[in-house]
Amino acid sequence: MKTVLVGLVAMLVLGVAEAAAQVGVGPVDARAGLVVDHYSFGDEEATGIRSLSLFTLPVSASVPVGERMAVELRTAFARGSLERADGESVDLSGLTDTEVRVGFRSSGDVALQLQGIAMLPTGSASQTRDEAQLAGAVAADLLPFRISNWGSGGGAGVHASAARSFGDTGAGLSVSYVVGREFEPLEGEPFGYQPGDQLRIRGAVDHNVGSDAKVALTVTLERYSDDAVDGTNLYRSGNRIQALASYAFAPTPRTSALAYGGVFHRSEGTALLEAAPSVPSQALLLAGGGVRVPMGWGVLVPSGDVRLFRTDDGVGQGWLTGVGVATEIPAAGHLLVPSVRARFGTVLVRDDVESGITGLELSLTARMGGAR
């Protein structure tokens, strides 16, 4: 039934986008994909996990409504599987929450945008303890899974942004505020959990360097109000700051390349009740790059990346690197993007106990109109 449901959602999204494109309402961006991630742990006795897998079917579309408005939709079907060291398995599958945005965009020297956000609670917000363990492993910052949760109870919010160019330099600022709904996170335990409201502020600037290069910097601040259980404040999440810099350039007249690096820092989270543990501060360092090489049949895109995760208490920290290749293949006015990536690294389970990690990622993305 769940597979049929996600198939219907994908057909609806892509069907609406295809119809909009045919009647000429404007450029339509619709995407559907399939992603398979699998990780194995070298010291399964230490981690308690032999393997962790995630199968994801993401779907998104942006459909113009008139000249100034657009409707955006994002959702996914995900099936996760965790195999413990003793051979027992835990599975969790279903739709994630569905994000719908309805926005207005102005024209002129300053590009303004205002959006209303609805997080529809189509995901599995209530889980068993075993399923919560699986969901927590998927949400680990060290492993770059395509989703971070199956459901968070839904919510609503607003988003506003402004951008302007100043010759070779462009700058933008956006602000969003999202309020979450109360939900019951554990099946069979009737208590209500209210996630803290999220405030996100993002600033970006880019600058053209000569005729074939560009540098860019994006800084994001996230701040949350207190989480609560049955109306009582439970936990105060630390502020989160992310900075990401990139350099795009053309190594040769026919190729283009991108190099990037950044850091994501999360301040210490404070428990307001004894039932909630404090969370140490964390930092995730990112770096990578890739090259686009035009071929007779499409584009070849080899790339590499590295993730270095650090925590104040050391538990769960480690590193992970990946190398892979993607291809962009035009097909009937659309674009198919298959890719493969291998990953390996280590994770610190506890003091002086590490485990190796090996992973494989396979994906296929279809972009409607992407070959134009």
JOLINLIN-V69754 format. One record per residue. N is the residue number from 1. PHI is phi in whole degrees, 0 to 359 (* if undefined). Layout:
n->N phi->PHI
n->N phi->PHI
This chain:
n->1 phi->*
n->2 phi->295
n->3 phi->295
n->4 phi->297
n->5 phi->297
n->6 phi->294
n->7 phi->296
n->8 phi->295
n->9 phi->298
n->10 phi->298
n->11 phi->297
n->12 phi->296
n->13 phi->298
n->14 phi->290
n->15 phi->293
n->16 phi->298
n->17 phi->296
n->18 phi->295
n->19 phi->296
n->20 phi->297
n->21 phi->294
n->22 phi->291
n->23 phi->273
n->24 phi->76
n->25 phi->282
n->26 phi->138
n->27 phi->295
n->28 phi->248
n->29 phi->247
n->30 phi->230
n->31 phi->220
n->32 phi->222
n->33 phi->215
n->34 phi->219
n->35 phi->229
n->36 phi->238
n->37 phi->243
n->38 phi->219
n->39 phi->234
n->40 phi->241
n->41 phi->247
n->42 phi->294
n->43 phi->253
n->44 phi->292
n->45 phi->292
n->46 phi->286
n->47 phi->279
n->48 phi->78
n->49 phi->233
n->50 phi->274
n->51 phi->205
n->52 phi->220
n->53 phi->230
n->54 phi->216
n->55 phi->249
n->56 phi->232
n->57 phi->239
n->58 phi->278
n->59 phi->224
n->60 phi->212
n->61 phi->203
n->62 phi->231
n->63 phi->242
n->64 phi->294
n->65 phi->234
n->66 phi->75
n->67 phi->271
n->68 phi->244
n->69 phi->244
n->70 phi->207
n->71 phi->246
n->72 phi->243
n->73 phi->221
n->74 phi->221
n->75 phi->205
n->76 phi->199
n->77 phi->254
n->78 phi->223
n->79 phi->232
n->80 phi->251
n->81 phi->218
n->82 phi->240
n->83 phi->257
n->84 phi->282
n->85 phi->298
n->86 phi->276
n->87 phi->94
n->88 phi->287
n->89 phi->239
n->90 phi->236
n->91 phi->237
n->92 phi->213
n->93 phi->216
n->94 phi->149
n->95 phi->290
n->96 phi->274
n->97 phi->299
n->98 phi->255
n->99 phi->261
n->100 phi->240
n->101 phi->234
n->102 phi->241
n->103 phi->226
n->104 phi->238
n->105 phi->233
n->106 phi->261
n->107 phi->248
n->108 phi->122
n->109 phi->298
n->110 phi->251
n->111 phi->275
n->112 phi->252
n->113 phi->219
n->114 phi->227
n->115 phi->230
n->116 phi->262
n->117 phi->242
n->118 phi->233
n->119 phi->260
n->120 phi->281
n->121 phi->281
n->122 phi->273
n->123 phi->270
n->124 phi->267
n->125 phi->286
n->126 phi->266
n->127 phi->223
n->128 phi->286
n->129 phi->296
n->130 phi->295
n->131 phi->294
n->132 phi->295
n->133 phi->296
n->134 phi->296
n->135 phi->297
n->136 phi->294
n->137 phi->294
n->138 phi->295
n->139 phi->279
n->140 phi->301
n->141 phi->293
n->142 phi->291
n->143 phi->264
n->144 phi->274
n->145 phi->288
n->146 phi->283
n->147 phi->233
n->148 phi->247
n->149 phi->195
n->150 phi->272
n->151 phi->184
n->152 phi->225
n->153 phi->86
n->154 phi->84
n->155 phi->170
n->156 phi->207
n->157 phi->188
n->158 phi->225
n->159 phi->220
n->160 phi->225
n->161 phi->213
n->162 phi->217
n->163 phi->216
n->164 phi->208
n->165 phi->257
n->166 phi->232
n->167 phi->69
n->168 phi->277
n->169 phi->242
n->170 phi->236
n->171 phi->219
n->172 phi->210
n->173 phi->217
n->174 phi->224
n->175 phi->223
n->176 phi->223
n->177 phi->220
n->178 phi->234
n->179 phi->252
n->180 phi->270
n->181 phi->267
n->182 phi->287
n->183 phi->210
n->184 phi->259
n->185 phi->287
n->186 phi->244
n->187 phi->295
n->188 phi->83
n->189 phi->234
n->190 phi->283
n->191 phi->231
n->192 phi->266
n->193 phi->248
n->194 phi->246
n->195 phi->292
n->196 phi->293
n->197 phi->296
n->198 phi->250
n->199 phi->249
n->200 phi->234
n->201 phi->238
n->202 phi->230
n->203 phi->239
n->204 phi->219
n->205 phi->216
n->206 phi->223
n->207 phi->213
n->208 phi->286
n->209 phi->247
n->210 phi->68
n->211 phi->259
n->212 phi->221
n->213 phi->212
n->214 phi->211
n->215 phi->250
n->216 phi->215
n->217 phi->221
n->218 phi->235
n->219 phi->234
n->220 phi->234
n->221 phi->242
n->222 phi->239
n->223 phi->226
n->224 phi->237
n->225 phi->282
n->226 phi->292
n->227 phi->289
n->228 phi->220
n->229 phi->237
n->230 phi->50
n->231 phi->85
n->232 phi->254
n->233 phi->301
n->234 phi->249
n->235 phi->206
n->236 phi->246
n->237 phi->286
n->238 phi->287
n->239 phi->297
n->240 phi->236
n->241 phi->234
n->242 phi->232
n->243 phi->232
n->244 phi->225
n->245 phi->245
n->246 phi->218
n->247 phi->223
n->248 phi->255
n->249 phi->205
n->250 phi->245
n->251 phi->298
n->252 phi->223
n->253 phi->300
n->254 phi->255
n->255 phi->238
n->256 phi->225
n->257 phi->217
n->258 phi->219
n->259 phi->235
n->260 phi->215
n->261 phi->201
n->262 phi->188
n->263 phi->217
n->264 phi->239
n->265 phi->243
n->266 phi->243
n->267 phi->290
n->268 phi->299
n->269 phi->269
n->270 phi->251
n->271 phi->283
n->272 phi->259
n->273 phi->229
n->274 phi->296
n->275 phi->290
n->276 phi->248
n->277 phi->280
n->278 phi->285
n->279 phi->241
n->280 phi->292
n->281 phi->296
n->282 phi->222
n->283 phi->218
n->284 phi->240
n->285 phi->262
n->286 phi->235
n->287 phi->203
n->288 phi->175
n->289 phi->179
n->290 phi->198
n->291 phi->228
n->292 phi->259
n->293 phi->241
n->294 phi->296
n->295 phi->235
n->296 phi->296
n->297 phi->261
n->298 phi->164
n->299 phi->226
n->300 phi->255
n->301 phi->229
n->302 phi->282
n->303 phi->204
n->304 phi->211
n->305 phi->205
n->306 phi->219
n->307 phi->234
n->308 phi->238
n->309 phi->251
n->310 phi->229
n->311 phi->232
n->312 phi->299
n->313 phi->266
n->314 phi->83
n->315 phi->288
n->316 phi->85
n->317 phi->280
n->318 phi->172
n->319 phi->220
n->320 phi->210
n->321 phi->235
n->322 phi->218
n->323 phi->226
n->324 phi->196
n->325 phi->212
n->326 phi->235
n->327 phi->231
n->328 phi->247
n->329 phi->239
n->330 phi->295
n->331 phi->209
n->332 phi->54
n->333 phi->83
n->334 phi->247
n->335 phi->223
n->336 phi->255
n->337 phi->231
n->338 phi->277
n->339 phi->209
n->340 phi->219
n->341 phi->214
n->342 phi->256
n->343 phi->228
n->344 phi->205
n->345 phi->177
n->346 phi->220
n->347 phi->224
n->348 phi->273
n->349 phi->282
n->350 phi->201
n->351 phi->309
n->352 phi->65
n->353 phi->235
n->354 phi->242
n->355 phi->226
n->356 phi->286
n->357 phi->231
n->358 phi->234
n->359 phi->215
n->360 phi->221
n->361 phi->236
n->362 phi->239
n->363 phi->212
n->364 phi->217
n->365 phi->241
n->366 phi->246
n->367 phi->247
n->368 phi->288
n->369 phi->78
n->370 phi->288
n->371 phi->269
n->372 phi->294
